Every structure is written in C-alpha cells, then in structure tokens.
Amino acid sequence: MKTTDVAIIGGGIIGASIAMELSARRVCVSLFDRQSPGCEASWAAAGMLSPAPDGLPAIPLIPLARESLRIYPAFVQAVEAASSRSADFERDGAIHLFAGENSPAERDAVVSQYRSLGLAIDPLPIDEARRREPFIGPHISAAAWNPDEARVDPRHLTAAILAAAQNLGARIRHDARIEKILFDANRCTGLALASGEEISAAHVVLAAGSFSGGILGDAAPRIAPTHPVRGQMLALRAKGWQLRHVLRSEHAYLVPRKDGRIIAGSTLEDAGFEKCVTPAGLQSILSAAIEMAPVLASAEIVETWSGLRPGTPDELPLLGPTNIEGLIVATGHYRNGILLAPVTAQLVREWILEGKTSFDASAYSPLRFAP
C-alpha cells in the first residue's frame, strides 16, 4: 500500500491550492482527480474576485471573502514564483450598473448596504461611468464603483497552481477516480481508487466540489451535503472595442480577458449533473449583457460552456475538520471557489500542521449539518 502524509481528493483550484500550500511546507502530498485536474468548476468560472454578497444567504461569507481577497496578491505572487507562469491577476475595480426608473434609489440602497457590511463602494456619476466604459447602454442610468475588487483568468490561475504544487513536490494523479474513503473505527486512514489501489494517509482532504457528496456516501448528508448548480457562460469578441473593467448588473456580468475576449454569465440552474448549454440560458445572458453594452449585439460568440458549482443547503462553504479523525472537508464554495482558494488553502494547512487557525472559520464548519 502506498502512503502519503495528506491525500487530497479533487484537483480543482481548491484542491490544487491546498496541495501547493502544504507542499511549500515540505508535507508529502498526493492529489487525486477523477479526470484531468482543473477541468470542472474552476475551468468554467468567470474569475471575478468580489467579496460583495449576491444575496442575503451570502452575507455570513463576507468576512472569509474579505480575508481571502486581502491575501490574494501574496498568493498570486507565490503561485507565479513557484510555477513560472502568469495568473493574469488584475486589481482594477468593478462598475455596478443599474437600469430603470428607480435605478438611483436602487444604487443608493446597494451603496448603503455595502458600506454597512464594511465593503468599499462609492456612487459613480453615470457620465463618469461612461467615460471609463464608453459603450455602457442608454438604459443604464445609475452606477457604483467597487474599487477593491479584482479579477483573474481561472484557467490560467488553476494551471499555474497545479504546476506550482507539482514543482514543490506534490504528486498529481490524473484519471484517479476515488471508490471510497477508508476508515478504521472513527478514524480516516486513506482512500481506495476505482482501480483497486489503496492509499494510506494521515489526513484526507475532501475537495471534490459538487462530487464530494457522492464520494462520502452515507456520511454525506451530515458532513458534505453538496449538490451541483449549473452555470452557463459564453465568451464574446467585439471588433474595435475592449472592456477595461468588470461590469455587473442585477442580471449578468461581463469580465474582460487580456486576449480581448469578454466573458458573460451566468445562469443558476438546478439541472443535476447535466452539463450543457441551452438556448434559453444563453438568451438570458445575452439579453442582460446587451442591456449593459449594446455594442455586444454584433459581437462574435467565440465559445460557450457550462460548469457545475458545488452548492450547499445554506449556500456557505464546508470548511474544516469533521467528527471523523483525519478527515477534513474543503468544498461547497458555490460561486466563490476562485475567490476563496487562498484562504481555504491557508486554513487547511493550519488545521493539519497546527491544529488551530489564525482566522475564525467556525461559521463554515461542516459539522453544522451533523445531528
């Protein structure tokens, strides 16, 4: 039987970041992914780095999101140094757009809420918004400026993190489907692969996104109650025009890429594990995108795709040790996996090496669903 200090199940940005963080401390790490690492939710993400809540359920996430955004520059620096690859990280703010007769009042309500939550935001005169982004649509009549927000290309970043982890000594296993996690009484002792191979590990980290519940089996409802939430996306290219900032409204968002593409998204669908794009989904995204920037009506659609976000019953992540010794859960990041990767990796490293964390993550404990 092969042995490792830490076995990580899941090779998305969460699992990869944990592998890099631990490997940098000379921990023997093996990461297992059911296919090619980084090809599920991380590959499908838009890459907005915003601690702002997208609804009332997300408000308890703000402290964790702000902490992760705070350490993001140092995280990216470490990734790029260890991988010799660019993560395409940009901290250039975002513009929040409002349309309709009540848009100034709606903008003021958002500004008031964000400030009460400790988030940086300022009303932005619509003329100034159009100076920064000249192609903002005529139906947009109010705007706000989020100066601290950032963006990244998740595909480039995840690939760089995987390369960094491997360069630091982590063993990355492709096409390694997990059959089950191994237990001895109330202790996790390793995992078994579908190939029949068994791996002994002092710690197992479950970071398999929306697939986490299926791996845990009967224990999933009380430790990792995850479910897939489909999000459809598309990439546009408009000749003679390039977006400079993230734009978002109540219905959609636009995220610029360095190669000139504009990422538009996204839907929120309870469609099980069916990963596809639909005419209705793409139409809803395009309608909202064109309202923000009518020039996109004649843009080229260069790519469409969908991804499966790992949702949880309360839309908050599942982070921390469980009531099974040696088993740590790091999943359920829903729409914030890219943003929360740095802080998640830090927390897991502290739980494993120090037995305590420098940030109070008790609100996200997987044991909140245990009877």
C-alpha positions as CSV (number, residue, x, y, z in Angstrom):
1,M,0.0,0.0,0.0
2,K,1.3,3.4,-1.0
3,T,1.5,6.1,1.8
4,T,1.3,9.9,1.9
5,D,1.0,12.5,4.6
6,V,-2.0,14.1,3.0
7,A,-4.3,12.8,0.3
8,I,-6.4,15.4,-1.4
9,I,-9.5,14.4,-3.3
10,G,-10.2,16.9,-6.1
11,G,-7.9,18.7,-8.5
12,G,-9.8,22.0,-9.0
13,I,-8.5,25.3,-7.7
14,I,-9.3,24.4,-4.1
15,G,-7.5,21.1,-4.0
16,A,-4.6,22.4,-6.0
17,S,-4.2,25.4,-3.7
18,I,-4.2,23.2,-0.7
19,A,-1.6,20.9,-2.3
20,M,0.6,23.9,-3.1
21,E,0.3,25.4,0.4
22,L,1.2,22.1,2.1
23,S,4.0,21.2,-0.3
24,A,5.6,24.5,0.3
25,R,5.9,23.4,3.9
26,R,7.6,20.1,2.8
27,V,4.5,18.0,3.5
28,C,4.2,14.9,1.4
29,V,1.0,15.5,-0.6
30,S,-0.8,13.3,-3.2
31,L,-3.7,14.9,-5.1
32,F,-6.2,12.7,-6.9
33,D,-8.6,13.9,-9.7
34,R,-11.3,11.8,-11.4
35,Q,-10.2,13.3,-14.8
36,S,-7.7,16.0,-15.8
37,P,-7.3,18.4,-12.8
38,G,-8.8,21.8,-13.1
39,C,-11.4,20.9,-15.7
40,E,-14.6,21.2,-13.8
41,A,-16.0,24.3,-11.9
42,S,-12.6,26.0,-11.8
43,W,-12.3,25.8,-15.6
44,A,-15.8,27.2,-16.1
45,A,-15.6,30.2,-13.7
46,A,-15.5,33.9,-14.8
47,G,-12.8,35.0,-12.4
48,M,-14.4,37.9,-10.6
49,L,-12.9,38.5,-7.2
50,S,-15.6,40.2,-5.2
51,P,-16.4,39.9,-1.5
52,A,-19.8,41.5,-2.1
53,P,-22.8,39.3,-1.3
54,D,-25.0,38.2,-4.2
55,G,-28.0,37.7,-1.8
56,L,-28.9,37.5,1.9
57,P,-27.5,33.9,2.3
58,A,-24.1,35.1,1.3
59,I,-23.7,37.8,4.0
60,P,-22.1,35.4,6.5
61,L,-19.5,34.7,3.9
62,I,-18.2,38.3,3.7
63,P,-15.5,38.0,6.5
64,L,-14.0,35.0,4.8
65,A,-14.2,36.6,1.4
66,R,-12.6,39.8,2.5
67,E,-9.8,37.9,4.1
68,S,-9.1,35.9,1.0
69,L,-9.1,39.0,-1.2
70,R,-6.7,40.6,1.2
71,I,-4.1,37.8,0.9
72,Y,-4.7,37.3,-2.9
73,P,-1.8,39.4,-4.1
74,A,0.7,37.4,-2.0
75,F,-1.0,34.2,-3.0
76,V,-0.6,35.0,-6.7
77,Q,3.0,36.1,-6.2
78,A,3.8,32.7,-4.6
79,V,2.0,30.8,-7.4
80,E,3.8,32.7,-10.2
81,A,7.2,32.3,-8.4
82,A,6.8,28.6,-8.0
83,S,5.3,27.9,-11.4
84,S,7.0,30.5,-13.7
85,R,3.5,31.1,-15.1
86,S,1.2,34.2,-15.2
87,A,-2.1,34.1,-13.3
88,D,-3.4,37.1,-15.2
89,F,-4.4,38.8,-11.9
90,E,-5.7,42.4,-12.2
91,R,-6.9,44.6,-9.3
92,D,-8.7,47.3,-11.3
93,G,-12.1,47.5,-9.6
94,A,-15.6,46.9,-10.9
95,I,-18.6,49.0,-12.0
96,H,-22.0,48.1,-10.8
97,L,-24.8,49.2,-13.2
98,F,-28.4,49.9,-12.6
99,A,-31.2,50.3,-15.1
100,G,-34.8,51.6,-14.9
101,E,-36.8,54.4,-13.3
102,N,-35.8,53.5,-9.8
103,S,-32.1,52.9,-10.5
104,P,-30.7,55.8,-8.5
105,A,-32.6,54.6,-5.4
106,E,-31.6,51.1,-6.0
107,R,-28.0,52.2,-6.4
108,D,-28.2,54.2,-3.1
109,A,-29.6,51.1,-1.3
110,V,-26.8,48.9,-2.5
111,V,-24.2,51.5,-1.5
112,S,-25.7,51.8,1.9
113,Q,-25.8,48.0,2.4
114,Y,-22.2,47.5,1.2
115,R,-20.9,50.2,3.5
116,S,-22.8,48.8,6.5
117,L,-21.0,45.5,5.7
118,G,-17.6,47.1,5.6
119,L,-17.2,46.9,1.8
120,A,-15.7,49.7,-0.2
121,I,-18.1,51.3,-2.6
122,D,-18.9,54.8,-4.0
123,P,-21.7,56.2,-6.1
124,L,-20.4,56.8,-9.6
125,P,-21.9,59.6,-11.7
126,I,-23.2,58.0,-14.9
127,D,-21.2,60.4,-17.1
128,E,-18.0,59.2,-15.3
129,A,-19.1,55.6,-15.7
130,R,-19.4,56.2,-19.5
131,R,-16.1,57.9,-19.6
132,R,-14.5,54.8,-18.2
133,E,-16.5,52.5,-20.3
134,P,-17.9,54.4,-23.3
135,F,-20.2,51.6,-24.6
136,I,-22.4,51.4,-21.5
137,G,-26.0,51.2,-22.7
138,P,-28.5,54.1,-22.8
139,H,-30.9,52.3,-20.4
140,I,-28.3,52.4,-17.7
141,S,-29.0,55.4,-15.5
142,A,-27.0,54.8,-12.3
143,A,-23.7,53.3,-11.3
144,A,-21.5,52.5,-8.4
145,W,-17.7,51.9,-8.2
146,N,-16.2,49.0,-6.2
147,P,-12.5,50.0,-6.0
148,D,-11.1,46.9,-4.2
149,E,-12.4,44.2,-6.5
150,A,-10.1,42.2,-8.8
151,R,-10.2,39.6,-11.5
152,V,-8.2,36.7,-12.7
153,D,-8.3,34.2,-15.5
154,P,-9.3,31.0,-13.7
155,R,-8.0,28.6,-16.3
156,H,-4.5,30.2,-16.3
157,L,-4.5,30.5,-12.5
158,T,-5.6,26.9,-11.8
159,A,-3.0,25.6,-14.3
160,A,-0.3,27.7,-12.6
161,I,-1.3,26.5,-9.2
162,L,-1.1,22.9,-10.3
163,A,2.3,23.5,-11.8
164,A,3.5,25.2,-8.7
165,A,2.2,22.3,-6.5
166,Q,4.0,19.8,-8.6
167,N,7.2,21.8,-8.7
168,L,7.1,22.0,-4.9
169,G,6.8,18.2,-4.7
170,A,3.1,17.3,-4.8
171,R,2.2,14.2,-6.7
172,I,-0.7,14.9,-9.1
173,R,-2.7,11.9,-10.1
174,H,-4.9,12.2,-13.3
175,D,-7.8,9.9,-14.1
176,A,-7.8,8.6,-10.5
177,R,-11.4,8.1,-9.6
178,I,-12.0,7.5,-5.8
179,E,-14.0,4.5,-5.0
180,K,-14.3,5.2,-1.3
181,I,-12.6,6.8,1.7
182,L,-11.1,4.2,4.1
183,F,-11.9,4.2,7.9
184,D,-10.8,2.3,10.9
185,A,-13.5,2.9,13.6
186,N,-13.8,6.7,13.9
187,R,-10.5,7.5,12.1
188,C,-9.9,8.1,8.4
189,T,-7.0,6.1,7.2
190,G,-6.8,6.7,3.5
191,L,-8.7,6.1,0.3
192,A,-9.3,3.4,-2.3
193,L,-9.2,4.1,-6.0
194,A,-11.6,2.5,-8.5
195,S,-8.6,0.7,-10.0
196,G,-8.3,-1.2,-6.7
197,E,-5.2,0.7,-5.5
198,E,-5.3,1.8,-1.8
199,I,-3.5,4.8,-0.4
200,S,-2.7,5.2,3.3
201,A,-2.8,8.8,4.6
202,A,-2.6,10.6,7.9
203,H,-5.0,13.2,6.6
204,V,-7.6,13.1,3.8
205,V,-8.9,16.4,2.4
206,L,-12.2,16.2,0.6
207,A,-12.2,19.0,-2.0
208,A,-14.2,17.4,-4.9
209,G,-16.7,20.2,-5.4
210,S,-20.2,19.1,-6.3
211,F,-18.9,15.5,-6.5
212,S,-18.0,15.4,-2.8
213,G,-21.3,14.0,-1.5
214,G,-21.1,11.1,-3.8
215,I,-17.6,10.1,-2.5
216,L,-18.7,10.2,1.1
217,G,-21.8,8.1,0.5
218,D,-24.0,7.6,3.6
219,A,-22.0,10.2,5.6
220,A,-22.6,13.0,3.0
221,P,-25.8,14.5,4.5
222,R,-24.2,15.3,7.8
223,I,-20.6,16.2,6.6
224,A,-20.7,17.2,2.9
225,P,-24.2,17.8,1.6
226,T,-23.2,19.2,-1.7
227,H,-25.2,19.4,-4.9
228,P,-24.5,20.7,-8.4
229,V,-25.7,24.1,-9.6
230,R,-25.3,24.6,-13.3
231,G,-24.0,27.9,-14.7
232,Q,-24.0,28.6,-18.4
233,M,-21.4,31.0,-19.8
234,L,-20.2,32.4,-23.1
235,A,-17.2,34.4,-24.4
236,L,-17.6,37.3,-26.9
237,R,-15.3,39.3,-29.0
238,A,-16.3,42.8,-30.2
239,K,-14.2,44.3,-33.1
240,G,-12.8,47.7,-32.2
241,W,-13.9,47.6,-28.6
242,Q,-12.4,46.2,-25.5
243,L,-13.8,46.2,-22.0
244,R,-11.5,47.6,-19.3
245,H,-13.4,46.9,-16.1
246,V,-15.7,44.2,-14.8
247,L,-19.3,45.3,-15.4
248,R,-22.2,43.8,-13.5
249,S,-25.9,44.3,-13.1
250,E,-28.7,42.5,-11.3
251,H,-29.0,40.0,-14.1
252,A,-25.5,39.4,-15.5
253,Y,-21.8,40.3,-15.5
254,L,-19.1,41.0,-18.1
255,V,-15.4,40.2,-17.3
256,P,-12.6,41.3,-19.7
257,R,-9.7,39.0,-20.6
258,K,-6.3,40.0,-21.7
259,D,-6.7,38.3,-25.1
260,G,-9.6,40.6,-25.9
261,R,-12.5,38.2,-25.1
262,I,-15.3,39.3,-22.8
263,I,-16.8,36.6,-20.5
264,A,-20.5,36.9,-20.0
265,G,-22.6,35.0,-17.4
266,S,-24.3,33.3,-15.9
267,T,-27.3,31.1,-15.1
268,L,-28.2,29.4,-11.8
269,E,-29.9,26.1,-12.6
270,D,-30.8,23.0,-10.7
271,A,-30.1,20.6,-13.5
272,G,-28.3,17.8,-11.7
273,F,-25.0,16.7,-13.2
274,E,-26.1,17.5,-16.7
275,K,-23.5,19.9,-18.1
276,C,-24.7,21.6,-21.3
277,V,-25.7,24.9,-22.7
278,T,-29.3,25.7,-23.7
279,P,-30.9,28.3,-26.0
280,A,-32.9,29.7,-23.1
281,G,-29.8,30.0,-20.9
282,L,-27.7,31.7,-23.5
283,Q,-30.5,34.1,-24.4
284,S,-31.0,35.2,-20.8
285,I,-27.2,36.0,-20.6
286,L,-27.1,37.8,-23.9
287,S,-30.1,39.9,-23.2
288,A,-28.6,41.2,-19.9
289,A,-25.2,41.6,-21.5
290,I,-26.5,43.7,-24.4
291,E,-28.5,45.9,-22.0
292,M,-25.2,46.7,-20.3
293,A,-23.3,47.2,-23.5
294,P,-25.4,47.3,-26.7
295,V,-22.3,47.0,-28.9
296,L,-22.2,43.3,-27.9
297,A,-25.3,42.7,-30.1
298,S,-22.9,42.4,-33.1
299,A,-20.1,40.7,-31.3
300,E,-18.8,37.3,-32.2
301,I,-19.6,34.4,-29.9
302,V,-16.3,32.6,-29.7
303,E,-17.1,30.0,-27.0
304,T,-20.0,28.6,-24.9
305,W,-19.8,26.3,-21.9
306,S,-21.3,25.4,-18.6
307,G,-20.0,24.3,-15.2
308,L,-21.3,22.7,-12.0
309,R,-20.9,24.8,-8.9
310,P,-20.8,23.0,-5.6
311,G,-23.9,24.2,-3.7
312,T,-24.8,23.6,-0.1
313,P,-28.1,23.8,1.8
314,D,-27.3,27.3,3.2
315,E,-25.0,28.4,0.2
316,L,-22.0,28.6,2.5
317,P,-18.8,26.6,2.1
318,L,-18.0,23.4,4.1
319,L,-14.6,24.0,5.7
320,G,-12.8,22.3,8.5
321,P,-12.2,19.1,10.4
322,T,-15.1,16.6,10.9
323,N,-16.1,14.3,13.6
324,I,-14.0,11.6,11.9
325,E,-10.4,11.9,12.9
326,G,-8.1,12.7,10.0
327,L,-10.9,13.8,7.6
328,I,-11.0,17.5,6.6
329,V,-13.6,18.9,4.3
330,A,-13.0,21.8,1.9
331,T,-15.8,22.0,-0.5
332,G,-19.2,23.7,-1.2
333,H,-17.7,27.0,-2.3
334,Y,-20.6,27.6,-4.6
335,R,-20.0,30.7,-6.7
336,N,-16.8,31.8,-4.8
337,G,-14.3,29.0,-5.3
338,I,-11.8,31.2,-7.2
339,L,-12.0,34.0,-4.6
340,L,-11.8,31.7,-1.6
341,A,-8.9,29.5,-2.8
342,P,-6.1,31.4,-0.9
343,V,-7.9,31.5,2.5
344,T,-9.1,27.9,2.1
345,A,-5.6,26.6,1.5
346,Q,-4.3,28.6,4.4
347,L,-6.9,27.3,6.8
348,V,-6.4,23.6,5.8
349,R,-2.7,24.0,6.2
350,E,-3.2,25.4,9.7
351,W,-5.7,22.7,10.7
352,I,-3.2,20.0,9.6
353,L,0.1,21.4,10.8
354,E,-1.0,23.5,13.9
355,G,-4.4,22.1,14.9
356,K,-5.9,25.6,15.0
357,T,-6.4,28.5,12.7
358,S,-5.5,32.2,12.7
359,F,-8.9,33.1,11.3
360,D,-12.2,32.0,12.9
361,A,-13.8,29.7,10.4
362,S,-16.3,28.1,12.8
363,A,-19.3,29.5,10.9
364,Y,-18.3,27.3,7.9
365,S,-17.7,24.1,9.8
366,P,-19.1,21.0,8.0
367,L,-20.4,19.8,11.4
368,R,-23.2,22.4,11.3
369,F,-25.3,19.9,9.5
370,A,-24.4,17.0,11.8
371,P,-27.3,15.8,14.1
